[in-house]
Amino acid sequence: MLDKGLIPFSRPSRHRRIRLTDLLEYERASRSRRDSSIRQMIAVGDDSALYDLPEPSPKEAAQAIAEVRRSQINATISIS
């Protein structure tokens, strides 16, 4: 990040020096970009109706749980 010029620094000797304010500003900008990307992804999902999946009925949920348990039991038995 330093070599790419994303965070300013100085080199008074062999070691690089970074000001705390520059580092905190980079962190703030990075967080802002990340939050913006997440908001955009959520908006795309909402527009595509990805979150509007129907909820299973209690009977369907119970059947799905029973199926998962059966497969776990079968996997345990076949390992033994």
Salt bridges, closest charged atoms under 4 A:
ASP3 OD1 - ARG16 NH2 2.95
ASP22 OD1 - ARG19 NH2 3.19
GLU25 OE2 - ARG28 NH2 2.67
GLU27 OE2 - ARG31 NH2 3.38
